[in-house]
């Protein structure tokens, strides 16, 4: 299966893929030491959700801007590239479990992956 590479723009990663591969509909940024301090986290493993696309699987699943994604299906997410790889390795229509930090509280969200937009670049 061919997958369109993630678009890297000013340190942000947009997850878009061809039909068949999973898609969340978010933009994220690596959790830098500065952001970790801001969020009260003692590690830089994880990613910060910068944007949630309207009518995306992420929005439907309750993911919000400012959430910090720590794990996907129990596997630690160390950076944006790891999250991208994990999402794209799951087919659209499959449920995934995200461990998220919101307002310094951990929560688990179940999200059904969608297909990437047809005009994804």
Order of alpha helices (4+ residues) and beta strands (2+ residues): beta-beta-beta-alpha-beta-alpha-beta-beta-alpha-beta-beta
